[in-house]
């Protein structure tokens, strides 16, 4: 049986993911090594357990390189490349299925790089409309910070300056930080009870003590009552 990180990852794939991974490996955009395509075809016979006695690096090598003497270095490189593809597949599927905002933001950044100003502004309008009523959780403020940070970067290339956009970018950033800080503080306070450590000696406690969060939130009330 082969002990490999690549196989460990692939063992976790359900049948749909394993089938998708085959398409991923077969795509010239992601993989140009034909031996990895052949290796995937060989792995089909051993999926999902990969525990058969004949599932060895030597047997795979013989199928991949008929008539050649076994070379462990070559097999290690192939398995390492397969691991990289499996990791890239996992990252891409997560990005494609669950990160719609991040995909749109990445598109905006590429449109900016390509100087496609009209399409950039159109994408900006679309993403603002799509997420304007997302709900005021920390992810809402984080997403908007990243959006306005991208907008500021775009404006910098045009030598433009807008005070309101600068302030909004900061507002979304500090709001995200405050919400996240309070969530982590709550976790630490609970942990302080269960695990007996000195919460007041943590950097987060010292930060929240020195930074007048309640007072700042009152300022937010004046700036934006809806967010207060």
SULWO-V319689 format. One record per residue. N is the residue number from 1. RES is the residue in three letters. PHI is phi as a letter, one per 20 degrees, with the letter a starting at -180 (* if undefined). OMEGA is omega in whole degrees, 0 to 359 (NA if undefined). D_CENTER is the distance of its C-alpha to the mean C-alpha in whole Angstrom. Layout:
BEGIN
N/RES/PHI/OMEGA/D_CENTER  N/RES/PHI/OMEGA/D_CENTER
END
This chain:
BEGIN
1/UNK/*/182/32  2/UNK/e/173/29  3/UNK/d/184/27  4/UNK/b/177/24  5/UNK/f/178/20  6/UNK/f/180/20  7/UNK/f/178/22  8/UNK/g/179/21  9/UNK/f/184/17  10/UNK/f/178/19  11/UNK/f/181/22  12/UNK/e/182/19  13/UNK/f/170/19  14/UNK/f/187/21  15/UNK/f/179/23  16/UNK/f/180/21  17/UNK/f/180/18  18/UNK/f/178/21  19/UNK/f/178/22  20/UNK/f/180/19  21/UNK/f/176/18  22/UNK/f/177/22  23/UNK/f/179/21  24/UNK/f/179/18  25/UNK/f/183/21  26/UNK/f/183/23  27/UNK/e/178/22  28/UNK/f/180/23  29/UNK/f/183/20  30/UNK/d/186/18  31/UNK/b/178/21  32/UNK/d/181/24  33/UNK/e/183/26  34/UNK/f/179/28  35/UNK/f/177/29  36/UNK/f/175/25  37/UNK/f/178/26  38/UNK/f/181/29  39/UNK/f/178/28  40/UNK/g/179/26  41/UNK/g/178/29  42/UNK/f/181/30  43/UNK/f/179/28  44/UNK/g/183/29  45/UNK/f/185/32  46/UNK/d/179/30  47/UNK/f/6/27  48/UNK/e/189/27  49/UNK/f/185/29  50/UNK/l/184/29  51/UNK/c/181/32  52/UNK/f/184/35  53/UNK/f/182/37  54/UNK/e/177/37  55/UNK/e/181/33  56/UNK/c/179/34  57/UNK/f/180/32  58/UNK/f/180/36  59/UNK/f/178/36  60/UNK/f/181/33  61/UNK/f/180/34  62/UNK/f/178/38  63/UNK/f/182/36  64/UNK/f/183/34  65/UNK/c/183/37  66/UNK/g/175/40  67/UNK/n/181/43  68/UNK/e/178/41  69/UNK/f/183/41  70/UNK/g/178/38  71/UNK/c/184/36  72/UNK/f/178/34  73/UNK/f/179/32  74/UNK/f/180/31  75/UNK/f/178/30  76/UNK/f/179/27  77/UNK/f/180/26  78/UNK/f/179/26  79/UNK/f/177/24  80/UNK/f/177/22  81/UNK/f/178/21  82/UNK/f/177/20  83/UNK/f/179/18  84/UNK/f/178/16  85/UNK/f/180/16  86/UNK/f/178/15  87/UNK/f/178/12  88/UNK/f/177/11  89/UNK/f/180/12  90/UNK/f/180/10  91/UNK/f/182/7  92/UNK/f/181/9  93/UNK/f/176/10  94/UNK/f/181/7  95/UNK/f/184/6  96/UNK/f/188/10  97/UNK/e/191/11  98/UNK/c/187/9  99/UNK/c/181/8  100/UNK/g/180/11  101/UNK/f/181/11  102/UNK/f/176/9  103/UNK/f/180/10  104/UNK/f/179/14  105/UNK/f/178/13  106/UNK/f/177/12  107/UNK/f/178/15  108/UNK/g/182/17  109/UNK/f/178/16  110/UNK/f/177/17  111/UNK/f/177/20  112/UNK/f/180/21  113/UNK/f/182/21  114/UNK/e/180/23  115/UNK/m/178/26  116/UNK/e/190/26  117/UNK/f/182/27  118/UNK/f/180/28  119/UNK/f/177/25  120/UNK/f/182/23  121/UNK/f/178/25  122/UNK/f/179/25  123/UNK/f/176/21  124/UNK/f/179/21  125/UNK/f/182/24  126/UNK/f/184/22  127/UNK/f/177/19  128/UNK/f/178/21  129/UNK/f/184/23  130/UNK/f/187/20  131/UNK/d/183/19  132/UNK/f/180/22  133/UNK/d/185/23  134/UNK/f/184/20  135/UNK/o/191/21  136/UNK/e/170/21  137/UNK/e/183/19  138/UNK/f/180/17  139/UNK/f/177/14  140/UNK/f/182/16  141/UNK/f/178/17  142/UNK/f/180/14  143/UNK/f/181/13  144/UNK/f/174/17  145/UNK/f/181/17  146/UNK/f/179/14  147/UNK/f/181/16  148/UNK/f/174/19  149/UNK/f/176/18  150/UNK/f/178/17  151/UNK/f/178/21  152/UNK/f/178/22  153/UNK/f/178/21  154/UNK/f/182/23  155/UNK/f/180/26  156/UNK/f/179/26  157/UNK/f/179/27  158/UNK/d/181/29  159/UNK/l/178/31  160/UNK/d/179/31  161/UNK/c/181/31  162/UNK/c/182/30  163/UNK/f/183/31  164/UNK/f/180/30  165/UNK/f/176/26  166/UNK/g/181/26  167/UNK/f/178/27  168/UNK/f/179/25  169/UNK/g/178/22  170/UNK/f/182/23  171/UNK/g/180/24  172/UNK/f/179/20  173/UNK/f/184/19  174/UNK/f/177/22  175/UNK/f/178/22  176/UNK/f/181/18  177/UNK/f/181/19  178/UNK/f/181/22  179/UNK/f/182/21  180/UNK/f/178/18  181/UNK/f/180/21  182/UNK/f/177/24  183/UNK/f/180/21  184/UNK/f/177/21  185/UNK/g/179/25  186/UNK/f/178/25  187/UNK/f/181/24  188/UNK/f/178/26  189/UNK/f/176/29  190/UNK/f/179/28  191/UNK/f/179/28  192/UNK/f/179/31  193/UNK/f/186/33  194/UNK/e/188/32  195/UNK/d/173/31  196/UNK/l/170/34  197/UNK/c/186/32  198/UNK/e/181/33  199/UNK/g/183/31  200/UNK/f/179/33  201/UNK/e/180/32  202/UNK/e/180/28  203/UNK/f/181/27  204/UNK/f/178/25  205/UNK/f/180/29  206/UNK/f/178/30  207/UNK/f/182/28  208/UNK/f/179/29  209/UNK/f/183/32  210/UNK/e/180/33  211/UNK/e/184/31  212/UNK/f/184/33  213/UNK/f/181/30  214/UNK/f/178/32  215/UNK/f/180/34  216/UNK/f/178/31  217/UNK/f/175/30  218/UNK/f/176/34  219/UNK/f/177/33  220/UNK/f/178/30  221/UNK/g/178/33  222/UNK/f/183/35  223/UNK/f/184/32  224/UNK/b/181/31  225/UNK/g/182/32  226/UNK/f/182/30  227/UNK/e/186/27  228/UNK/g/NA/30
END
